[in-house]
């Protein structure tokens, strides 16, 4: 079957991708009995005795704390339980299908789930790191330790992309697949396995980015949560402020990314109308607007469109506040780069 892009691997066809996509996005309590059975099968398939006990955590954040503090857990057995069987199965399939066949098979199965799931994994890791680093204030050494613990996790339901590429109903990945279908992240040690619950809420936009304006975009049962607007991380109290936004509050926001979120939520047309903005100038760089304020200097802003499209093909609109003396859109955009308008000529804006 070498170099056969049309080959279909038994038990891991593209028809299974939908099931694994759903698995990665499940927001229901873990099936603890099924997960613990899967953990013990994964140990047995690795030639190891099962863990003496399984400890449950409400989220990856709580699990990282448990892993660091748990006495008598023994050495990590992630290499034997997860990495080695995955490497052997990948080598077997790669040899069976050939380089082109493997590439086509991956593109039709796990590759379809990889980007959105990995982005979610990266955001969870960053959120855990941020929460625990803020709580501990232990400096770079403590942060490095947290990163290592996070990287030592088996990703449970978020291992769905790579599991989608292999037969899992039987064979060496059966135990890992059973945990993936039943629970969240987990950490295997010689004597103890630490296993996480799954999220209770997950909100994403049409491009797969975390996105929710009325609460956490991702939440776990113990309270660990991530807040985001169209993929951009935002503070929790920032979202609570959105329903009561005013043009004055938007103008006062110094963070350009947060100001953009405010404007998207409030509505650009509404903002310009409410402010009585005057159209001043337009050219290929953007549109210049001016808002005169009583007892204050005018607010002058350039409306620009990001030249790099978003994953869904749309383009973000940004509002750049520029000096009140600005007369043209080009002059304003050039000012944000510290340039004279005569020399501002971007090859490609990002």
SVG drawing of the C-alpha trace seen along z (x, -y; Angstrom):
<svg xmlns="http://www.w3.org/2000/svg" viewBox="-26 -74 41 80">
<polyline fill="none" stroke="black" stroke-width="0.4" points="0.0,0.0 3.1,-2.2 2.5,-5.8 -1.2,-5.2 -3.0,-8.5 -6.4,-6.8 -5.8,-4.2 -8.3,-4.1 -7.0,-2.9 -9.5,-0.5 -11.1,-2.0 -9.7,-5.5 -11.5,-6.7 -12.5,-10.2 -16.0,-9.1 -14.7,-9.0 -13.5,-12.6 -16.9,-14.0 -17.0,-11.8 -13.6,-12.9 -14.4,-16.6 -17.4,-16.2 -15.2,-14.5 -12.8,-17.4 -15.7,-19.8 -17.7,-17.9 -18.9,-20.0 -20.3,-17.3 -19.1,-15.8 -16.5,-13.1 -17.6,-9.5 -15.3,-8.7 -15.8,-5.0 -15.0,-4.7 -12.1,-7.1 -10.5,-5.2 -11.0,-1.9 -9.3,-3.5 -6.4,-4.7 -5.8,-1.2 -6.0,0.3 -3.4,-2.3 -1.1,-1.3 -1.5,2.5 -1.0,1.9 2.3,0.1 3.3,3.2 2.9,1.4 0.8,2.2 -2.1,-0.1 -2.0,-3.2 -2.8,-2.5 -5.3,-5.3 -6.8,-7.9 -7.2,-11.4 -9.7,-13.7 -9.3,-17.5 -11.9,-20.1 -9.6,-21.6 -6.1,-21.6 -5.3,-24.4 -6.2,-22.3 -4.5,-19.3 -1.2,-21.1 -1.4,-22.1 -2.2,-18.5 0.7,-17.1 3.2,-19.5 2.0,-18.8 1.1,-15.1 3.4,-12.9 4.2,-9.3 3.0,-9.6 6.2,-8.1 7.9,-9.0 6.0,-10.1 5.2,-7.2 3.9,-9.5 6.6,-8.3 5.6,-4.6 1.8,-5.2 1.4,-7.9 4.5,-8.9 5.9,-5.4 2.6,-3.8 1.8,-6.8 5.3,-6.8 5.0,-3.1 1.6,-3.4 2.7,-6.4 5.8,-4.6 3.6,-1.5 1.1,-3.6 3.8,-5.7 5.6,-2.5 2.3,-1.0 1.0,-4.0 4.3,-5.6 5.1,-9.3 2.4,-10.6 -0.2,-8.1 0.5,-9.2 0.3,-12.9 -3.1,-12.3 -4.4,-10.2 -3.4,-12.8 -4.9,-15.6 -8.2,-13.7 -8.4,-12.8 -6.4,-14.4 -5.2,-17.4 -8.8,-18.6 -9.0,-18.9 -5.5,-19.9 -5.5,-23.7 -8.6,-24.6 -7.9,-22.0 -4.2,-23.0 -5.2,-26.7 -7.5,-25.8 -4.8,-23.7 -2.4,-26.6 -5.0,-29.0 -5.6,-26.6 -1.9,-26.3 -1.5,-30.0 -4.5,-30.6 -3.2,-28.1 0.3,-29.5 -1.1,-33.1 -3.4,-32.2 -0.8,-30.1 2.1,-32.4 0.1,-35.4 -0.9,-33.4 2.6,-32.2 4.8,-35.0 7.7,-32.5 9.7,-34.0 11.1,-32.4 12.1,-29.1 8.5,-28.5 7.1,-29.4 9.5,-27.0 8.3,-24.2 4.7,-25.0 5.4,-24.9 7.0,-21.4 4.0,-20.1 1.7,-21.4 3.8,-19.9 3.7,-16.5 -0.1,-16.2 -1.8,-13.7 -4.6,-15.7 -7.6,-13.4 -10.4,-14.8 -8.0,-17.3 -5.9,-14.3 -8.8,-13.8 -6.9,-15.1 -4.1,-12.6 -6.3,-9.8 -8.6,-10.4 -5.7,-9.3 -5.4,-5.8 -7.5,-2.7 -8.6,-2.9 -11.4,-0.4 -8.7,2.2 -4.9,2.2 -2.3,0.3 -4.2,-3.1 -7.4,-1.6 -6.9,-2.7 -5.8,-6.2 -8.9,-6.6 -11.1,-5.4 -9.8,-8.2 -10.1,-10.7 -13.8,-9.9 -14.5,-10.1 -12.4,-12.9 -10.1,-15.8 -6.4,-16.2 -4.5,-13.6 -1.1,-12.9 0.1,-9.3 2.6,-8.5 3.9,-5.1 1.6,-5.0 -1.1,-7.7 -3.0,-9.1 -4.4,-12.6 -7.4,-13.1 -9.4,-16.2 -13.0,-16.9 -14.1,-18.3 -15.2,-21.9 -18.8,-22.8 -18.9,-25.6 -17.2,-26.2 -18.1,-29.0 -16.4,-29.6 -17.1,-31.7 -17.5,-30.4 -13.7,-30.5 -13.2,-28.2 -11.8,-31.0 -12.9,-31.4 -15.6,-34.0 -18.3,-34.9 -19.6,-38.4 -21.8,-37.3 -19.4,-35.3 -16.5,-32.9 -15.7,-31.4 -14.3,-28.3 -15.2,-27.3 -14.4,-24.3 -16.5,-23.1 -14.0,-24.4 -14.2,-28.0 -11.1,-28.1 -12.2,-30.0 -11.0,-31.8 -12.6,-35.0 -12.3,-36.0 -13.9,-38.1 -13.3,-36.6 -10.2,-34.9 -8.7,-37.8 -8.2,-37.2 -10.0,-39.8 -10.3,-40.4 -13.5,-39.0 -14.6,-42.4 -14.1,-43.9 -17.0,-41.8 -19.2,-42.8 -18.7,-46.4 -19.7,-46.0 -23.5,-46.3 -23.1,-49.7 -20.6,-51.1 -20.8,-54.8 -18.8,-56.7 -16.9,-58.5 -15.8,-55.2 -14.7,-53.9 -12.6,-57.0 -11.0,-56.8 -9.8,-53.2 -6.0,-53.4 -5.5,-49.7 -6.1,-49.7 -7.2,-46.0 -9.7,-46.5 -11.0,-49.7 -11.5,-47.7 -13.5,-45.1 -15.6,-47.9 -16.3,-49.4 -17.2,-46.0 -19.6,-45.4 -21.1,-49.0 -21.2,-49.1 -19.1,-51.4 -22.0,-53.1 -23.7,-53.7 -20.5,-55.1 -20.0,-57.6 -23.6,-58.7 -23.7,-59.0 -20.5,-61.0 -21.5,-63.3 -18.3,-62.4 -17.3,-64.4 -15.9,-62.7 -12.7,-64.7 -10.7,-62.8 -10.3,-59.4 -7.5,-57.8 -6.1,-54.3 -4.8,-54.1 -8.1,-54.7 -10.7,-57.2 -10.1,-60.2 -12.9,-61.2 -13.0,-64.0 -15.1,-64.4 -15.3,-67.9 -15.7,-67.8 -16.7,-70.7 -13.9,-71.8 -11.5,-69.2 -9.3,-68.8 -10.9,-67.1 -10.7,-63.4 -9.3,-62.6 -9.2,-58.9 -8.3,-57.0 -10.4,-54.1 -8.2,-51.4 -8.8,-47.9 -6.3,-45.2 -4.8,-43.9 -4.4,-40.4 -7.7,-38.5 -9.0,-36.6 -9.4,-32.8 -13.1,-33.3 -12.0,-35.7 -13.2,-38.9 -10.9,-41.8 -10.7,-43.7 -11.4,-47.4 -9.1,-49.3 -9.4,-52.9 -6.2,-54.7 -6.2,-57.8 -4.0,-60.5 -3.0,-64.1 -5.8,-66.7 -3.8,-68.5 -4.0,-65.6 -5.5,-66.5 -5.3,-63.3 -5.7,-59.6 -2.2,-58.9 -0.7,-61.6 -2.5,-59.9 -1.4,-56.4 2.2,-57.5 2.2,-59.3 1.5,-55.9 4.7,-54.6 6.7,-57.7 7.0,-58.6 6.3,-61.5 3.4,-60.9 5.6,-61.4 7.8,-58.4 5.0,-56.1 4.6,-53.5 4.0,-50.0 4.7,-47.0 2.3,-44.9 0.5,-46.0 -0.2,-43.6"/>
</svg>
